[in-house]
Structure formats: structure tokens, C-alpha cells
Amino acid sequence: HILALSQKSSKITLRVGRTPAGPTLSFRVKRFTLGRQIRSVQRRPFDSARAFESPPIVVTNNFGDATAAPHVKLMRITFQNMFPAINVGTVRLAD
């Protein structure tokens, strides 16, 4: 997967592309906050290199169920395939 942010005039776009043959999803970014701005307002900022050692847990429960439109289902499948599947029996939440 390729994630690309682009800015043209007054709009910012996030594109999520699956290689090599697609699909490519495009999103308009309305608001964002930089990481340094978030750390500046925290009482105890957490900035650890260990946070990136394991993949994030992504929950897409009820995100594009059977009654959802086809483009929502495509978005759900794309986001689910970006991250490895979770084996509930072996996951360690303390990490």
C-alpha cells in the first residue's frame, strides 16, 4: 500500500493506493494536527521508538456491513488489508 498526501491551492488530499494494480482511494483532508502540537499540550508526552515495533490494532467492526454501499465495502477491505490480521489468542496487549 502507498499513502500519499498532496496539497494543491487550498485543498489537501490523502490517497491510499494498493500496488501493483489498485484500487486507489482518495480522501479530502479537512483538518489535521501535527504531532509536535499534540505533544506540546500533553502533561506527560509519550514519544517512544518502541511504539513502532509492533503493528497497530485496527478494529473495523460494523464498518461497511452487508447493507453498506459498494464504495464503503471497498474502503473497509482496503483498510483491513493494510495491517496484519490479529490472532486474539496470542496477542499481548501489554506491549
MARPA-531284 format. One record per residue: x, y, z of N, C-alpha, C, O in turn; residue number from 1; residue in three letters. Coordinates in steps of 0.001 Angstrom, whole numbers. Atoms other than C-alpha are relative to their C-alpha. Layout:
N
NODE       nxx       nyy       nzz      caxx      cayy      cazz       cxx       cyy       czz       oxx       oyy       ozz   seq   type
NODE         X         Y         Z         X         Y         Z         X         Y         Z         X         Y         Z   NUM    ALA
...
END
This chain:
95
NODE       nxx       nyy       nzz      caxx      cayy      cazz       cxx       cyy       czz       oxx       oyy       ozz   seq   type
NODE       839     -1179         0         0         0         0       883      1240         0      1963      1259       590     1    HIS
NODE      -692     -1279        40      1095      3536      -706      -961      1062       519     -2101      1149        63     2    ILE
NODE       781     -1119      -496      -186      6524      1262       709      1271      -424      1908      1427      -193     3    LEU
NODE      -602     -1236       490       385      9943      -274      -876      1185       382     -2087      1179       160     4    ALA
NODE       672     -1263      -294      -535     13399       974       423      1003     -1060      1605      1098     -1392     5    LEU
NODE      -337     -1039       973      -729     16187     -1590      -805      1252       303     -1906      1189       848     6    SER
NODE       662     -1271      -242     -1621     19850     -1412        11       809     -1281      1062      1053     -1874     7    GLN
NODE       154      -863      1168     -2949     21933     -4275      -893      1149       407     -2015       940       867     8    LYS
NODE       677     -1230      -403     -4033     25509     -3630      -535      -122      1422       254       -99      2366     9    SER
NODE       543        -4     -1358     -6410     25264      -666      -495     -1367       453     -1098     -1462      1522    10    SER
NODE       487      1300      -434     -7162     21533      -549      1149      -990       181      2132      -985      -560    11    LYS
NODE      -973      1045      -310     -5203     18655       953      -688     -1335      -246     -1830     -1542       164    12    ILE
NODE       570      1281       369     -5756     15137      -335       877     -1135       507      2103     -1066       423    13    THR
NODE      -682      1236      -379     -4832     11717      1080      -421     -1067      -990     -1611     -1303     -1198    14    LEU
NODE       284      1095       921     -4549      8912     -1440       594     -1283       554      1755     -1329       961    15    ARG
NODE      -418      1323      -448     -4351      5276      -432       -62      -899     -1219     -1136     -1162     -1759    16    VAL
NODE       -61       828      1191     -3187      3079     -3271       512     -1383       322      1436     -1550      1119    17    GLY
NODE      -450      1373      -167     -2829      -660     -3403       813      -375     -1226       344      -248     -2357    18    ARG
NODE      -863       354      1118        50     -1846     -5518       -62     -1485      -257      -294     -2231       694    19    THR
NODE      -335      -715      1222       505     -3088     -8164     -1211       410      -835     -1061      1224     -1746    20    PRO
NODE      1100      -216       945     -2986     -2985     -9674     -1179       783       559     -2219       859       -97    21    ALA
NODE      1086      -818      -504     -5128      -807     -7436      -912      -750       941      -644     -1916      1232    22    GLY
NODE       559     -1313       324     -7626       341     -6345       708      1134       747      1533       892      1628    23    PRO
NODE      -510     -1186      -679     -6740      3883     -5283     -1182       750       597     -2145      1075       -98    24    THR
NODE      1046      -746      -697     -8879      5647     -2694       482      1411       255      1639      1607       629    25    LEU
NODE      -359     -1404      -233     -8896      9449     -2399      -903       590      1076     -2117       382      1075    26    SER
NODE       724      -640     -1095     -9903     11422       694       402      1468        65      1572      1802      -123    27    PHE
NODE      -301     -1409      -217    -10150     15163      1238       242       212      1493      -581      -191      2314    28    ARG
NODE      -355      -263     -1400     -8449     16257      4486      -548      1376       363      -162      2383      -231    29    VAL
NODE       595     -1273      -410    -10484     18940      6227       798       666      1117      1004      1880      1101    30    LYS
NODE      -772      -534     -1126     -8455     19327      9458      1079     -1001       367       911     -2202       156    31    ARG
NODE     -1046       881      -498     -5224     17927     10870       768       719      1098       721      1943      1212    32    PHE
NODE      -825      -530     -1074     -2928     18397     13841      1350      -684       -70      1422     -1903      -230    33    THR
NODE     -1347       560        16       826     17913     13873       320      -682      1327      -200      -298      2375    34    LEU
NODE      -397       725     -1205      2394     15502     16348       648       904      1029       417       742      2227    35    GLY
NODE      -663      -899      -954      4505     18248     17888      -995       912       713      -769      1302      1859    36    ARG
NODE      1037      -807      -649      1365     20310     18571      -729      -805      1075     -1084      -265      2123    37    GLN
NODE       649       858      -998      -232     17372     20388       898      -183      1206       433       -87      2342    38    ILE
NODE      -946       178     -1118      2915     16743     22482       143      1269       830       394      1189      2032    39    ARG
NODE      -175     -1250      -748      3077     20434     23440     -1122       249      1000      -914       984      1965    40    SER
NODE      1105      -216      -932      -331     20316     25179      -190     -1157       977     -1032     -1069      1870    41    VAL
NODE       118      1132      -916       121     16951     26924       768       261      1283      1822       897      1270    42    GLN
NODE      -706      -136     -1275      1060     16853     30587      1244      -873        25      2315      -425       435    43    ARG
NODE     -1124       939        63      3285     13793     30109       102      -540     -1419      -457     -1597     -1715    44    ARG
NODE       -80       453      1395      4164     13500     26418       651     -1379      -114      1654     -1660       543    45    PRO
NODE      -523      1342       236      4762      9937     25236       590       -21     -1391      -124       149     -2379    46    PHE
NODE      -684        71      1286      7326      9639     22481      1022     -1110        90      2123      -910       602    47    ASP
NODE      -873      1146      -137      8861      6219     22213       195      -680     -1343      -756      -831     -2110    48    SER
NODE      -279       744      1225     10541      4392     19365      -611     -1396        71      -864     -2007      -967    49    ALA
NODE       601      1330      -160      9088      1154     20794     -1441       -45      -502     -1961     -1124      -784    50    ARG
NODE      1394       -29       454      5614      2279     19725      -138      -498     -1438     -1220      -919     -1848    51    ALA
NODE        52       393      1403      6505      1434     16125       567     -1395      -249       713     -1800     -1402    52    PHE
NODE      -555      1344       156      7948     -2044     16778     -1057     -1031      -359      -741     -2035      -998    53    GLU
NODE      1068       944       312      4574     -3796     16503     -1090       732      -779     -1270      1939      -613    54    SER
NODE      1038      -658       798      1715     -3135     14073     -1151       481       872     -1389       -76      1943    55    PRO
NODE      1123      -505      -782     -1274     -1123     15279     -1177      -973       -40     -1292     -1792      -951    56    PRO
NODE      1224       789       -19     -4535     -2781     16248     -1083       839      -665     -1423      1921      -187    57    ILE
NODE      1024      -709       750     -7176     -1734     13740     -1301      -785       109     -1368     -1958      -259    58    VAL
NODE      1295       646      -165    -10793     -2506     14520      -958       605     -1023     -1209      1810     -1019    59    VAL
NODE       959      -469      1003    -13236     -2279     11626     -1340      -707       181     -2006     -1052      -795    60    THR
NODE      1265       642      -302    -16222     -3837     13343     -1157       913      -424     -1161      2099       -94    61    ASN
NODE      1157      -744       499    -19508     -2722     11696       387      1167      -897      -331      2165      -966    62    ASN
NODE      -464     -1020       931    -17557      -653      9200      -208      -573     -1397       664     -1271     -1915    63    PHE
NODE       313       541      1302    -19205     -1484      5898      -647     -1363        95      -149     -2321      -496    64    GLY
NODE       696      1282      -143    -21641     -4242      6862      -748      -349     -1291      -523       285     -2322    65    ASP
NODE       677       512      1189    -23928     -6076      4426      -885      1047      -682     -1119       966     -1888    66    ALA
NODE       882     -1017       586    -26183     -3039      3914       758      1221      -511       138      2150     -1029    67    THR
NODE      -794     -1156       406    -23316      -643      3130       117        80     -1516       -19      -916     -2227    68    ALA
NODE      -203      -227      1432    -22742       868      -284      1309      -675      -458      2196      -906       364    69    ALA
NODE     -1203       691       483    -20104      -812     -2510      1301       766       257      2331       147       524    70    PRO
NODE     -1232      -746      -235    -17600      2039     -2093       427       -66      1471      1619        12      1768    71    HIS
NODE      -338       141     -1423    -17787      1691      1716       612     -1375       257      1561     -1496      1032    72    VAL
NODE      -578      1332      -128    -17135     -2054      1452      1426       -43      -537      2301      -671        59    73    LYS
NODE     -1351       -63       574    -14126     -1364      -789       961       696       950      2109       274      1093    74    LEU
NODE      -825      -726      -956    -12799      1122      1766       333      -881      1202      1471      -874      1672    75    MET
NODE      -226       890     -1128    -13211     -1404      4596      1023     -1073      -351      1943     -1328       426    76    ARG
NODE      -926      1058       411    -11411     -4153      2696      1407       555      -182      2383       -94       194    77    ILE
NODE     -1322      -613       205     -8571     -1798      1739       676       273      1329      1857       -34      1490    78    THR
NODE      -603      -280     -1306     -8017      -669      5338       319     -1275       766      1332     -1329      1463    79    PHE
NODE      -289      1264      -677     -8237     -4223      6672      1256      -652      -553      2020     -1247       208    80    GLN
NODE     -1157       640       616     -5591     -5420      4205      1293       772       198      2365       258      -121    81    ASN
NODE     -1214      -776      -260     -3156     -2654      5180       759      -514      1216      1963      -289      1338    82    MET
NODE      -600       439     -1257     -2492     -4292      8551      -179     -1507       148     -1129     -2073      -392    83    PHE
NODE       123      1458      -160     -1896     -7905      9582     -1218      -367       847     -1689       417      1671    84    PRO
NODE      1140       490      -777     -4743     -9972     10979       422      -239      1446      1588      -522      1722    85    ALA
NODE      -274       166     -1427     -4994    -10263     14764      -423     -1399       421     -1548     -1821       152    86    ILE
NODE       340      1267      -608     -4857    -13644     16452      -316       304      1460       590       555      2255    87    ASN
NODE       435      -402     -1343     -6872    -12958     19605       622      -856      1077       856      -373      2185    88    VAL
NODE      -577       895      -999     -5400    -15964     21389      1452       295       332      1909       -46      1423    89    GLY
NODE     -1431      -223      -251     -1783    -14825     21067       383      1471       148      1540      1769       442    90    THR
NODE      -353     -1425       -99     -1971    -11017     21123       304       372      1440      -383       -59      2366    91    VAL
NODE      -379      -477     -1339      -234     -9351     24083      -265      1493        47       442      2276      -588    92    ARG
NODE       381     -1399       -66     -1893     -6068     24944       962       837       820       924      2064       729    93    LEU
NODE      -938      -749      -847       858     -5094     27399      1114       619      -828      1788      1531      -349    94    ALA
NODE     -1090      -545       834      3279     -4391     24515      -316      1319      -580       505      1891     -1298    95    ASP
END
